[in-house]
Amino acid sequence: MVPELLLCLGLGCAGALSPTCLSAQFRRPGDYILGGLFPFGKDTLNLSMRVEPTPVVCDRLNMDGLIWALGMKFAVDEINNSTSLLPGVTLGYDIYDSCFEPLVALQASLMFLTRNDTTGTGILCDSTDCQPRVTAVIGPHKSDLSLVTAKLFSTFFIPQVSYAASSEKLSNSELFPSFYRTLPGDKNVVEAVVQLLNRFGWNWIATVASDDEYGQGAQELFLSTAASNNICIAFEGIIPTDVTEPSDKKQLEEVINLINRTKVNIVVLFAYTLSAQALMEQAIKMGLSKKVWIGSQAWMLSGLPTSIPNIQSIGTVLGFVTKTGTVPGFQKYVADLFTSVQQDEFCQQSRELNQLMSTNVLDLQCQECDNISLGDISFLLSITQVQPVHMAVYSVAYALHRALGCTSKACPKTPIRSWQLLYYMDALPFEVNGQSYRFDQSHSTNTGYKLILWSWKNGILTYLPVGDYKESLHIEEPQIQFHTPDQKAPTSECFRHCKPGQIRRVKGFNLCCYDCTDCAENTFWNSPDSSTCTPCLQQQWAPPQSTQCYERRERFLFWDEPLTIALLVLMSITILLTCLTALLLLRNLQTPLVQAAGAERSLFALLCLALLSLSCCLYVGKPSDTHCAMQEVVHALCLNGCFSTFFIKTLEITLLTEFPSYAPSLLRWVTHRRSWLLVALCLLVQGLLCLCHLYLGPAYLGPDYKSLPTEVLLVCSTKSWAAYALLHSLNGCLALLCFLGTFMVQTLGKKYNLARGITFAILIYFVVWIFFVAIFATLGTVLRPVSQIATILIISLGILVTNYAPKCYIILFKPEMNTVDCFQNSIQEEPEEDSANKQ
């Protein structure tokens, strides 16, 4: 009762007075200096306007930050007055505004790194010998700020103890070896929140977080923990950073609208005070129905949300705050301080002490504190948690006490390096107000949590303890009066009514909430109780969100398709041209040109070309295994019959050009009737290759269910590419020999070159086959038989145009060239001298 009485007395004499010198109380000289980072300001003034590296200034005094800073000052003064802790040693402090902005905290942190009476950081010196301005740093409060400063201070192994940063990332002592905190990490509070939800059976909730490291990190932890505890997340929201921007304000409105549309009764809020204040103000403004809000100490004990007009209409507010005790003597200390800062003599002494500190510092102390009275902070003074700050200062003091080798009566004032404190902070406990504490492996302390309720009575807010948590949750449920008419806990469960063709898909691997998901293609909805879609049979198909399967229609190259008709017309034209060519050669069979071209063998080649073109009909209509096997066999045999006549003519040309001395004795084997023996031999070998192909791996009918969504594609598939290559190997060899034997042959004078027609015909064959193999191997649709038909017709027309069209032209329009002189011994190999002269 005494502190409260003294506080009231202080209020009586401290209200509404002229400006004080409170801003001069945050720097004091000492044998060892502690740096402090506290959020005096809320908003940055010139952050977006900076074009030069000038200091960032903050505005709007944050009362919580002021109280925390006073807590550090109190702890240092208490230690300096102690006879057992650091006896004979004076601790100093240098406290700066960290605002809520990492850049502001970084400016002060860089100043802490400077060496005494200099502005140089001494980065280039041996880090084991360097001693910066401060021995250790207390703060900052936000995880965002701590992540930035911890990287900096850990580089130089300067102890940093935060009193409010709870991000799990900071638990990594390997990345942040000199970072400590006097509170648990977010993992602990998340587990507490999940146990609270499970206790009341709330499994359909929304979660909202501030757009910063603390909010998003805690929300991410919560989502993973909730998923493993059968808690369904109806909505995940983010509170924008600057709600004064139109786009951010619209985003905040959308968050409220989504909370309303999901019809959840529970909202879990991970945010700092400013973000929580913005969310609740917007919720009240938009008339959001009452909810149960579950929070953490990042905003639960702040005066900002509770100062919102009509805040009682928000619903029930429950939250976990670190279980801390009171700091004896703190409120009396603050009351006395506010009395002293109004006295000129005290202020003069404070300014003289400040002048003993280095003057090369940033002007980042609490400039607005001089206009604050004790009455402005009286309410927060009784609820703001100061003990974490108190513990932070004492943890450094005990480490320094042990590092200096102090006794209970005196301490040697020997130089000490900041990094030397880390061993004692890791290994040994420290004591605060008779209670022992110790940093765990993650450099945190875990004193447990209190579950508190915002309890309103006659418009006055009371933080009512209704439970506690350390490893398990204990709740005094009768003390919790909810906003519902019967003051009992509201229900928050989820369900969905799915349409036919949809199944319930468990959301987040939970058992309570479902999303309605359309059955995918080729699956169907079997019954209302189905939790999975049933696949259709292979010969069936189904559209998305289907309740049944349908039989696939067969797809192949139909006779009445426009493309088929066009190909058949082209086939008919090719056959007609082949027949007309054969008829023309037959009528002029005894002429020198036809005799030189092979006479009856030319007619046989044209017959094979006609049959080859006619074989296109095998590729149209519904295929079968027999059709598929016949396609390649007929193609190979017909082409072989044509190429065997080309081969005989090539042998004749080769004998005349390359081996003229042997020509008289060998020509009879490639001319007249004996040449048919070679034709028969080629056909016999090709027939044997066809039998091997049919034995090793003939083409077969392979239904394709994947290429078309609603049809089954009936195409001939190649069983063995080796057998396919074997089937066409003889024709390929004959074509290659024909090309090699004819492409260098020249005519004498103006005589007709019989070899040139064979050369171009074979060249077209090779070019078409190169493209065909590439296309045929990749096509899987109905165009595959189209490519085969097109290949056959192009080869047939190519042979007709290149080899037979010139002969027809001479017969019809140049009869004067159809003489014995033009075709008897009319070919020879081009002499090398002539070739050289041409070049």
C-alpha positions in Angstrom: 0.0 0.0 0.0 2.9 2.4 0.7 3.9 2.7 -3.0 0.4 3.5 -4.1 0.1 6.1 -1.3 3.4 7.7 -2.3 2.3 7.6 -5.9 -0.8 9.5 -5.1 1.2 12.0 -3.1 3.5 12.4 -6.1 0.5 13.0 -8.3 -0.6 15.7 -6.1 2.6 17.7 -6.4 3.6 16.8 -9.9 0.6 17.7 -12.0 0.4 20.5 -14.5 3.8 22.1 -13.8 6.3 23.8 -16.2 8.7 21.8 -18.4 11.1 19.6 -16.5 14.6 18.2 -17.1 13.4 14.6 -17.4 15.2 14.3 -20.8 18.5 14.9 -19.1 18.1 11.8 -16.9 19.0 9.2 -19.5 22.8 9.7 -19.6 25.2 9.2 -16.7 28.9 8.7 -16.5 30.4 5.6 -14.8 33.3 3.2 -14.7 31.4 0.9 -17.1 28.6 2.2 -19.4 25.5 0.3 -20.3 23.8 1.2 -23.6 20.0 1.4 -23.7 17.5 1.2 -26.6 14.0 2.1 -25.7 11.0 3.2 -27.9 10.5 6.8 -26.7 8.9 7.8 -30.0 6.2 6.1 -32.1 6.5 7.6 -35.6 9.4 8.5 -37.8 9.2 12.1 -39.1 11.7 12.3 -41.9 12.3 8.7 -43.0 10.7 9.1 -46.4 12.1 12.6 -46.9 15.8 11.8 -46.3 18.1 12.5 -49.2 21.2 12.6 -47.0 22.4 10.3 -44.2 21.0 12.6 -41.5 19.7 11.1 -38.2 16.1 9.9 -38.3 13.9 11.7 -35.8 10.8 10.2 -34.0 7.6 11.8 -32.8 4.7 11.1 -30.5 5.9 10.0 -27.1 5.4 6.3 -26.3 4.7 6.0 -22.6 5.6 2.3 -22.4 9.1 3.1 -23.7 9.5 5.9 -21.2 8.6 3.6 -18.3 11.0 0.8 -19.5 13.8 3.4 -19.7 13.0 4.6 -16.2 13.1 0.9 -15.2 16.7 0.6 -16.5 17.7 3.9 -14.8 16.2 2.6 -11.5 18.1 -0.8 -11.8 21.4 1.0 -12.4 20.9 3.4 -9.5 19.9 0.4 -7.3 23.1 -1.5 -8.2 25.2 1.6 -7.7 23.8 1.9 -4.2 24.3 -1.8 -3.5 27.1 -2.9 -1.1 27.3 -6.5 -2.3 26.9 -6.2 -6.1 29.8 -4.4 -7.8 30.9 -2.7 -4.6 33.1 0.4 -5.3 32.2 0.3 -9.0 29.8 2.8 -10.7 27.7 1.8 -13.6 26.8 4.5 -16.1 24.2 4.4 -18.8 23.6 5.9 -22.2 19.9 5.5 -23.3 18.7 6.3 -26.8 15.4 6.3 -28.6 15.0 3.2 -30.9 11.5 4.3 -31.9 9.7 1.5 -33.8 12.2 1.7 -36.8 15.2 -0.5 -37.3 17.2 2.4 -38.9 16.8 4.5 -35.7 18.0 1.6 -33.5 20.9 1.1 -35.9 22.0 4.7 -35.6 22.3 4.4 -31.8 23.9 1.0 -32.0 26.7 2.4 -34.2 27.2 5.1 -31.6 27.6 2.4 -28.9 30.4 0.8 -31.0 32.5 4.0 -31.0 35.4 4.1 -28.7 35.4 6.5 -25.8 35.8 10.2 -26.7 35.9 9.4 -30.4 33.5 8.9 -33.3 35.5 5.9 -34.7 34.2 2.4 -34.3 37.6 0.7 -34.2 36.4 -2.0 -36.6 40.0 -2.4 -37.9 41.5 -3.1 -34.5 42.0 -6.5 -32.9 38.5 -7.4 -31.7 39.8 -9.0 -28.5 41.5 -5.7 -27.5 38.8 -3.3 -28.7 36.5 -1.8 -26.1 33.6 0.2 -27.4 31.8 3.0 -25.6 29.4 0.6 -23.9 30.1 -2.7 -22.0 26.7 -4.1 -22.8 23.4 -3.1 -24.4 19.9 -3.3 -22.9 17.1 -3.6 -25.6 15.6 -3.0 -28.0 11.9 -4.1 -27.6 10.9 -5.3 -31.0 12.1 -8.4 -32.8 12.6 -6.5 -36.1 14.9 -4.1 -34.3 16.7 -6.8 -32.3 17.4 -8.9 -35.4 19.2 -5.9 -36.9 21.1 -4.9 -33.9 21.9 -8.5 -32.7 23.8 -9.1 -35.9 25.8 -6.0 -35.3 26.6 -6.6 -31.7 27.2 -10.4 -32.2 29.9 -9.4 -34.7 31.9 -7.8 -31.8 30.5 -10.2 -29.1 29.0 -7.3 -27.2 26.3 -8.6 -24.7 22.8 -7.5 -25.7 19.8 -8.3 -23.5 16.4 -7.6 -24.8 13.4 -7.2 -22.5 10.6 -7.8 -25.1 11.9 -9.3 -28.4 10.4 -12.8 -28.6 11.0 -13.9 -32.2 12.1 -17.6 -32.5 14.8 -16.5 -35.0 16.6 -14.9 -32.1 16.8 -18.3 -30.3 19.6 -19.3 -32.6 22.6 -18.8 -30.3 25.0 -19.7 -33.1 23.8 -16.8 -35.3 23.4 -14.5 -32.3 26.0 -15.6 -29.8 25.8 -12.4 -27.7 22.0 -11.9 -27.7 20.0 -12.7 -24.6 16.5 -11.9 -23.5 14.6 -11.9 -20.2 11.4 -13.6 -21.6 10.5 -16.8 -23.4 10.5 -17.1 -27.2 7.3 -17.1 -29.3 7.2 -20.9 -29.4 6.1 -21.0 -25.8 3.3 -18.5 -26.1 2.1 -20.2 -29.3 1.8 -23.5 -27.4 -0.1 -21.7 -24.7 -2.6 -20.2 -27.1 -3.1 -23.6 -28.8 -3.8 -25.3 -25.4 -6.3 -22.5 -24.6 -8.1 -23.1 -27.9 -8.2 -26.8 -27.3 -9.5 -26.3 -23.8 -12.6 -24.4 -25.0 -13.0 -26.6 -28.1 -12.4 -23.7 -30.5 -11.3 -25.2 -33.8 -12.6 -22.6 -36.3 -10.6 -19.4 -35.9 -9.0 -16.5 -37.7 -5.5 -15.3 -37.1 -4.2 -11.8 -37.8 -0.6 -10.6 -37.5 1.3 -7.3 -37.9 3.5 -7.0 -40.9 6.8 -7.4 -39.1 9.1 -10.1 -37.8 7.3 -10.7 -34.6 3.8 -10.9 -36.1 4.6 -13.0 -39.2 7.0 -15.2 -37.3 4.6 -15.9 -34.5 1.8 -16.5 -36.9 3.8 -18.9 -38.9 4.6 -20.9 -35.7 1.0 -20.8 -34.7 -0.2 -22.1 -38.1 2.1 -25.1 -37.9 1.2 -25.9 -34.3 -2.5 -25.4 -34.8 -2.5 -27.8 -37.8 -1.0 -30.6 -35.7 -3.7 -30.0 -33.0 -6.8 -30.2 -35.3 -7.4 -26.5 -35.3 -8.7 -25.0 -38.5 -7.7 -21.7 -39.8 -10.6 -19.8 -41.4 -8.6 -16.8 -42.3 -5.0 -15.6 -42.2 -4.6 -11.8 -42.2 -1.8 -9.2 -42.2 -2.1 -5.8 -40.7 -0.4 -3.3 -43.0 2.4 -1.2 -41.6 1.1 2.3 -42.4 -2.7 2.5 -42.2 -2.6 6.2 -43.2 -1.9 5.2 -46.8 -5.1 4.7 -48.8 -3.9 1.3 -50.1 -3.0 0.0 -46.6 -6.3 1.3 -45.2 -8.2 -0.6 -47.8 -6.2 -3.7 -47.0 -7.1 -3.3 -43.3 -10.7 -2.9 -44.2 -10.5 -6.1 -46.2 -9.1 -7.9 -43.2 -12.1 -6.9 -41.1 -14.5 -7.9 -43.9 -12.9 -11.3 -44.2 -13.1 -11.9 -40.5 -16.8 -11.0 -40.7 -17.4 -13.2 -43.8 -15.8 -16.3 -42.3 -18.2 -16.0 -39.3 -15.5 -17.0 -36.8 -15.9 -16.2 -33.2 -12.3 -16.4 -32.2 -9.5 -14.1 -33.5 -5.8 -14.8 -32.5 -3.8 -11.6 -32.8 0.0 -11.4 -33.0 0.9 -7.8 -33.2 2.6 -4.9 -31.6 0.7 -2.1 -30.0 0.3 0.3 -32.9 -0.9 -2.5 -35.3 -3.3 -3.9 -32.7 -4.6 -0.4 -32.1 -5.2 0.2 -35.8 -7.0 -3.1 -36.2 -9.3 -2.6 -33.3 -10.1 1.0 -34.2 -11.1 -0.2 -37.7 -13.1 -3.1 -36.3 -15.1 -0.8 -34.1 -15.6 1.7 -36.9 -16.9 -1.0 -39.3 -19.2 -2.5 -36.6 -17.6 -5.9 -36.4 -19.6 -8.2 -34.1 -18.1 -9.1 -30.8 -15.4 -11.7 -30.9 -13.1 -13.5 -28.5 -9.7 -11.9 -29.1 -6.6 -13.8 -28.0 -3.3 -11.9 -27.8 0.1 -11.7 -26.2 1.9 -9.2 -24.1 3.1 -7.4 -27.2 -0.2 -5.5 -27.0 -2.3 -6.9 -24.1 -0.9 -4.5 -21.4 -0.3 -1.5 -23.6 -2.3 1.6 -23.0 -2.8 2.3 -26.7 -5.5 -0.3 -27.5 -7.3 0.3 -24.2 -7.6 4.0 -24.9 -9.7 3.5 -28.0 -13.2 4.9 -27.7 -15.8 2.3 -27.2 -13.2 -0.5 -26.9 -15.6 -2.5 -24.7 -17.6 -3.3 -27.8 -14.8 -5.4 -29.2 -15.8 -8.4 -27.2 -13.8 -10.6 -24.9 -10.1 -10.1 -24.7 -7.9 -12.9 -23.3 -4.1 -13.1 -23.6 -0.9 -14.4 -22.2 1.7 -12.2 -20.6 5.0 -13.1 -19.1 4.7 -14.1 -15.5 6.7 -11.4 -13.7 6.8 -10.0 -10.2 6.7 -6.4 -9.2 9.8 -4.3 -8.8 9.9 -3.1 -5.2 10.5 0.6 -4.8 10.1 1.4 -8.5 6.9 3.5 -8.3 8.3 5.5 -5.3 11.5 6.0 -7.3 9.6 7.4 -10.3 7.4 9.6 -8.1 10.6 11.0 -6.4 12.2 11.5 -9.8 9.3 13.5 -11.2 9.5 15.7 -8.1 13.2 16.2 -8.5 13.2 17.1 -12.2 11.2 20.2 -11.4 13.9 21.5 -9.1 16.5 23.8 -10.8 19.4 22.6 -8.6 18.7 19.0 -9.5 18.4 19.8 -13.2 21.7 21.7 -13.1 23.5 18.8 -11.5 22.0 16.5 -14.2 23.3 18.6 -17.0 26.7 18.8 -15.4 26.8 15.0 -15.2 25.7 14.7 -18.8 28.6 17.0 -19.9 31.0 14.4 -18.4 29.8 12.0 -21.1 31.2 12.2 -24.6 29.6 15.1 -26.6 30.0 13.4 -29.9 26.7 11.7 -29.7 23.4 11.7 -31.6 20.6 13.8 -30.2 18.3 10.8 -29.9 17.2 11.0 -26.2 13.6 11.6 -25.2 13.1 15.2 -26.2 9.3 15.2 -25.4 9.8 13.8 -21.9 10.2 17.3 -20.4 6.5 17.9 -21.0 5.3 14.8 -19.2 3.9 14.7 -15.7 3.6 11.8 -13.3 -0.2 11.9 -13.9 0.3 11.1 -17.6 1.9 7.8 -16.8 0.3 6.9 -13.5 -2.0 4.2 -14.9 0.6 2.5 -17.1 3.1 2.7 -14.3 1.1 0.1 -12.3 0.6 -2.3 -15.2 3.7 -2.0 -17.5 6.0 -4.9 -17.0 9.3 -3.4 -15.8 10.8 -6.6 -14.3 12.2 -7.9 -17.7 14.2 -4.6 -18.0 15.2 -4.9 -14.3 16.4 -8.5 -14.9 18.3 -7.5 -18.0 20.3 -4.9 -16.2 21.0 -7.3 -13.3 22.1 -10.1 -15.6 24.8 -7.8 -17.0 25.8 -6.5 -13.5 26.3 -10.1 -12.2 28.4 -11.1 -15.2 30.5 -7.9 -14.8 30.8 -8.6 -11.0 32.2 -12.1 -11.8 34.4 -11.0 -14.7 36.1 -8.4 -12.5 36.6 -10.9 -9.8 34.8 -8.8 -7.2 34.5 -9.8 -3.6 31.6 -8.9 -1.3 33.4 -5.7 -0.2 35.3 -4.4 -3.3 35.9 -4.7 -7.0 39.1 -4.0 -8.8 38.6 -1.4 -11.5 40.5 -3.3 -14.2 39.8 -2.9 -17.9 37.3 -5.5 -19.0 36.3 -6.4 -22.6 32.6 -6.9 -23.5 33.2 -10.4 -24.8 34.6 -11.5 -21.5 31.1 -11.2 -19.9 29.5 -13.8 -22.2 31.0 -16.8 -20.4 29.5 -15.7 -17.1 26.1 -14.9 -18.6 26.0 -18.4 -20.2 27.3 -20.4 -17.4 26.1 -18.8 -14.1 22.8 -17.7 -12.7 21.9 -14.2 -11.5 19.7 -13.0 -8.7 17.0 -10.4 -8.8 15.0 -9.5 -5.6 16.0 -12.8 -3.9 15.0 -15.0 -6.9 17.5 -16.8 -9.1 17.3 -16.8 -12.9 19.4 -18.4 -15.6 19.6 -18.1 -19.4 18.8 -21.4 -21.2 20.5 -22.8 -24.3 18.6 -20.3 -26.5 19.7 -17.4 -24.2 16.2 -16.9 -22.9 14.5 -17.0 -19.5 11.2 -18.8 -19.1 9.2 -17.7 -16.0 5.9 -18.9 -17.5 2.8 -17.0 -18.5 -0.2 -15.5 -16.9 -3.6 -15.7 -18.7 -5.3 -12.4 -18.2 -8.7 -11.1 -19.0 -9.7 -7.5 -19.8 -12.4 -7.0 -17.2 -14.5 -3.8 -17.5 -16.4 -2.5 -14.5 -18.0 0.9 -14.6 -15.8 1.8 -17.6 -12.6 1.0 -15.7 -10.3 -1.7 -17.1 -8.8 -4.3 -14.8 -6.3 -7.0 -15.9 -7.8 -10.0 -14.2 -5.6 -13.1 -13.9 -7.6 -16.2 -14.8 -5.0 -18.8 -15.4 -1.3 -19.6 -15.9 0.9 -21.6 -18.2 4.4 -23.0 -18.1 4.3 -26.5 -19.5 0.6 -27.1 -19.0 -2.4 -24.7 -18.9 -4.4 -24.1 -15.8 -7.6 -22.0 -16.2 -10.1 -20.7 -13.6 -13.0 -20.8 -16.0 -15.7 -19.5 -13.5 -13.8 -16.2 -13.4 -14.0 -15.7 -17.2 -17.2 -13.8 -18.1 -17.5 -13.8 -21.9 -19.5 -11.3 -24.0 -22.2 -13.8 -24.8 -25.7 -13.3 -23.2 -25.2 -16.2 -20.8 -21.5 -15.2 -20.3 -20.4 -18.6 -21.3 -17.7 -19.5 -23.9 -19.0 -19.1 -27.5 -18.7 -22.0 -29.8 -16.4 -21.8 -32.9 -16.7 -24.8 -35.2 -16.6 -25.2 -38.9 -18.6 -27.1 -41.5 -19.2 -26.9 -45.3 -22.1 -28.1 -47.5 -20.6 -29.4 -50.6 -22.4 -29.6 -54.0 -22.7 -32.9 -56.0 -19.4 -33.5 -57.8 -17.5 -32.0 -54.9 -15.7 -33.8 -52.0 -14.7 -32.5 -48.6 -11.0 -31.9 -48.6 -9.5 -31.7 -45.1 -7.9 -28.2 -44.7 -4.4 -28.2 -43.3 -4.6 -31.9 -42.4 -7.2 -31.1 -39.8 -10.1 -33.3 -38.9 -12.7 -30.5 -38.3 -12.7 -28.2 -41.3 -13.1 -29.0 -44.9 -12.8 -27.2 -48.2 -15.2 -28.3 -51.0 -13.0 -29.4 -53.8 -14.3 -30.2 -57.3 -13.6 -33.8 -58.5 -10.8 -33.6 -61.1 -11.1 -34.7 -64.7 -11.6 -38.4 -65.2 -12.8 -38.8 -61.6 -16.4 -38.7 -60.3 -18.3 -38.2 -57.0 -19.6 -41.5 -55.8 -21.8 -40.7 -52.8 -22.4 -37.9 -50.3 -20.2 -39.6 -47.8 -17.2 -39.9 -50.1 -14.0 -38.2 -49.0 -12.2 -39.0 -52.2 -13.2 -38.9 -55.9 -13.4 -42.3 -57.6 -11.3 -42.6 -60.7 -13.1 -43.6 -63.9 -12.1 -46.7 -65.8 -9.5 -46.4 -68.4 -12.0 -46.5 -71.3 -14.1 -43.8 -69.6 -13.9 -40.1 -69.0 -15.5 -37.5 -66.8 -15.5 -33.6 -66.7 -14.6 -31.7 -63.6 -17.2 -31.8 -60.8 -18.9 -34.9 -62.3 -21.2 -37.4 -60.7 -20.7 -40.1 -63.3 -18.3 -41.4 -66.0 -18.9 -41.5 -69.7 -17.6 -44.0 -72.3 -14.8 -42.6 -74.5 -15.5 -42.4 -78.2 -13.0 -44.0 -80.5 -10.9 -41.6 -82.5 -9.0 -42.5 -85.6 -8.7 -41.1 -89.2 -12.2 -41.3 -90.5 -13.0 -41.7 -94.2 -15.3 -38.7 -94.2 -13.0 -36.2 -92.5 -12.0 -33.2 -94.7 -8.3 -33.9 -94.2 -8.8 -37.6 -95.1 -10.7 -36.6 -98.3 -8.0 -34.2 -99.2 -5.3 -36.9 -98.8 -7.4 -39.4 -100.8 -7.8 -36.9 -103.6 -4.0 -36.4 -103.6 -3.5 -40.2 -103.6 -5.8 -40.6 -106.5 -4.0 -37.9 -108.4 -0.7 -39.6 -107.7 -2.0 -43.0 -108.8 -3.5 -41.4 -111.9 -0.2 -39.6 -112.8 1.6 -42.9 -112.2 -0.7 -44.8 -114.5 -0.5 -42.1 -117.2 3.2 -42.2 -117.0 3.2 -46.0 -117.3 0.8 -45.9 -120.3 3.0 -43.3 -122.0 6.2 -45.4 -121.5 4.3 -48.5 -122.6 3.3 -46.9 -125.9 6.9 -45.8 -126.4 8.5 -48.9 -125.0 10.8 -49.5 -128.0 12.1 -46.0 -128.3 15.7 -45.4 -127.3 14.8 -43.3 -124.2 12.5 -45.9 -122.7 15.0 -48.7 -123.5 17.8 -46.7 -121.9 15.6 -46.1 -118.8 15.1 -49.8 -118.3 12.0 -50.5 -120.5 9.9 -53.2 -118.6 11.8 -52.4 -115.4 10.5 -48.8 -115.5 7.0 -50.1 -115.9 7.5 -52.4 -112.9 8.8 -49.5 -110.8 5.8 -47.4 -111.8 3.5 -50.4 -110.8 5.3 -50.5 -107.4 4.8 -46.7 -107.0 1.1 -47.1 -107.8 0.7 -49.8 -105.2 2.7 -47.8 -102.7 0.3 -44.8 -103.2 -2.7 -47.2 -103.0 -1.3 -48.5 -99.6 -2.4 -45.1 -98.1 -5.8 -46.6 -97.7 -4.4 -48.9 -95.0 -3.9 -45.8 -92.8 -7.6 -44.7 -93.0 -10.4 -46.1 -91.0 -10.4 -48.0 -87.7 -7.0 -49.8 -87.4 -6.4 -53.3 -86.1 -3.3 -55.3 -85.4 -3.5 -56.8 -88.9 -3.8 -53.3 -90.5 -0.8 -52.1 -88.4 1.4 -55.0 -89.4 0.4 -54.7 -93.1 1.1 -50.9 -93.3 4.9 -51.2 -92.8 5.3 -54.5 -94.8 3.5 -53.2 -97.9 5.3 -49.9 -97.7 8.7 -51.6 -97.5 8.0 -54.1 -100.3 6.6 -51.6 -102.7 9.4 -49.2 -102.2 11.9 -52.0 -102.5 10.5 -53.0 -105.9 11.0 -49.4 -107.1 14.5 -49.0 -105.6 15.7 -52.4 -107.0 15.1 -51.0 -110.6 17.0 -47.9 -109.6 19.8 -50.1 -108.2 20.1 -52.1 -111.5 20.3 -48.9 -113.5 22.9 -47.5 -111.0 25.0 -50.6 -111.5 24.9 -50.2 -115.3 26.0 -46.6 -115.0 28.7 -47.5 -112.6 30.1 -50.2 -114.9 30.2 -47.7 -117.8 31.8 -44.9 -115.9 34.1 -46.6 -113.3 34.9 -50.0 -114.8 34.6 -49.5 -118.6 37.1 -52.4 -119.3 34.8 -54.9 -117.4 31.6 -53.4 -118.8 31.2 -55.7 -121.9 31.4 -58.9 -119.8 29.2 -57.7 -116.9 26.6 -55.6 -118.5 24.5 -58.6 -119.5 23.8 -59.3 -115.8 22.2 -55.8 -115.4 20.5 -55.5 -118.7 17.8 -57.4 -120.5 16.2 -60.4 -118.8 19.0 -61.3 -116.4 18.4 -58.0 -114.6 15.1 -59.4 -113.3 17.2 -61.9 -111.2 18.5 -58.9 -109.2 15.0 -57.5 -108.8 13.8 -60.8 -107.5 16.8 -61.1 -105.2 16.1 -57.7 -103.7 12.4 -58.5 -103.2 13.4 -61.9 -101.7 15.8 -60.3 -99.2 13.2 -57.6 -98.4 10.6 -60.4 -97.8 12.9 -62.1 -95.4 13.3 -58.8 -93.5 9.6 -58.4 -93.4 9.3 -61.8 -91.8 12.0 -60.9 -89.2 10.1 -57.6 -88.5 6.8 -59.5 -88.0 8.6 -61.9 -85.7 10.6 -59.5 -83.6 8.3 -56.6 -83.2 5.5 -55.8 -85.6 3.4 -52.6 -85.2 0.3 -53.1 -83.1 -2.9 -51.3 -82.2 -2.2 -49.2 -79.1 -5.1 -47.4 -77.6 -4.0 -43.9 -76.3 -6.1 -42.7 -73.4 -4.0 -39.7 -72.5 -3.7 -37.5 -75.7 -7.4 -36.6 -76.0 -9.6 -35.7 -73.0 -12.9 -37.4 -74.0 -11.8 -39.9 -76.7 -9.6 -43.0 -77.0 -7.1 -42.5 -79.8 -6.6 -45.7 -81.9 -3.1 -45.5 -83.5 -0.6 -48.0 -84.6 2.3 -48.1 -82.2 5.9 -49.3 -82.9 6.7 -52.3 -80.7 10.4 -52.4 -81.5 12.4 -49.6 -83.1 15.2 -52.0 -83.8 12.8 -54.2 -85.8 11.5 -51.1 -87.6 15.0 -50.1 -88.5 15.8 -53.6 -89.8 12.7 -53.5 -92.0 13.8 -50.4 -93.8 17.5 -51.1 -93.7 17.7 -52.7 -97.2 15.8 -49.9 -98.9 18.0 -47.4 -97.1 21.2 -49.2 -98.3 19.8 -49.4 -101.9 19.0 -45.7 -101.8 22.5 -44.8 -100.5 24.2 -47.0 -103.2 22.0 -45.4 -105.9 22.9 -41.9 -104.7 26.7 -42.6 -104.5 26.7 -44.2 -107.9 24.9 -41.5 -109.7 25.5 -38.1 -108.2 28.9 -37.5 -109.9 27.8 -38.7 -113.4 27.9 -36.2 -116.2 26.6 -36.3 -119.8 28.7 -35.9 -123.0 27.7 -32.8 -124.8 23.9 -32.2 -124.8 22.9 -35.8 -124.2 20.3 -36.7 -121.6 21.6 -37.6 -118.2 19.7 -40.7 -117.0 21.6 -40.7 -113.7 20.4 -37.3 -112.6 16.8 -38.4 -112.2 17.8 -41.2 -109.9 20.0 -38.8 -107.8 17.2 -36.3 -107.2 14.6 -39.1 -106.5 16.9 -40.6 -103.9 17.7 -37.2 -102.4 14.0 -36.5 -102.0 13.6 -39.8 -100.3 16.3 -39.1 -97.7 15.0 -35.6 -97.0 11.4 -36.8 -96.5 12.5 -39.6 -94.2 14.6 -37.3 -92.0 11.5 -35.1 -91.4 9.2 -38.1 -91.1 11.3 -39.9 -88.4 11.4 -36.7 -86.3 7.6 -36.1 -86.6 6.5 -39.7 -86.4 8.5 -40.3 -83.2 6.8 -37.3 -81.4 3.3 -37.2 -82.7 0.7 -39.0 -80.5 -2.6 -37.7 -82.0 -4.6 -38.5 -85.0 -2.1 -36.7 -87.1 0.3 -39.6 -86.8 -1.3 -41.6 -89.7 -1.6 -38.4 -91.6 2.1 -38.0 -91.4 2.6 -41.5 -92.7 0.2 -40.9 -95.7 1.9 -37.6 -96.5 5.3 -39.2 -96.4 4.2 -42.0 -98.9 2.6 -39.5 -101.3 5.5 -37.0 -101.2 8.0 -39.8 -101.9 5.8 -41.2 -104.8 5.3 -37.7 -106.3 9.0 -36.9 -105.8 10.1 -40.0 -107.7 7.5 -39.3 -110.5 8.6 -35.6 -110.8 12.4 -36.1 -110.6 12.8 -39.4 -112.5 9.9 -39.9 -114.8 8.6 -36.4 -115.6 11.7 -35.4 -117.6 11.3 -38.6 -119.7 7.7 -37.9 -120.4 8.6 -34.4 -121.4 11.1 -35.6 -124.0 8.7 -38.2 -125.3 5.9 -35.6 -125.7 7.6 -32.3 -126.5 11.2 -33.2 -127.6 10.9 -36.2 -129.8 14.1 -35.2 -131.7 16.1 -36.1 -128.5 14.6 -39.6 -128.4 17.3 -41.1 -130.6 20.0 -43.7 -130.3 22.7 -41.1 -130.5 21.4 -39.4 -127.3 21.1 -42.5 -125.2 23.9 -44.9 -126.4 27.0 -44.6 -124.2 25.8 -41.1 -123.1 27.2 -41.1 -119.6 30.6 -40.9 -118.1 32.2 -39.7 -114.9 33.3 -36.1 -114.9 37.0 -35.9 -115.5 39.0 -34.4 -112.6 40.6 -31.9 -115.0 37.3 -30.7 -116.2 36.1 -30.4 -112.6 39.1 -28.4 -111.7 38.6 -26.1 -114.7 35.0 -25.5 -113.7 36.0 -24.5 -110.3 
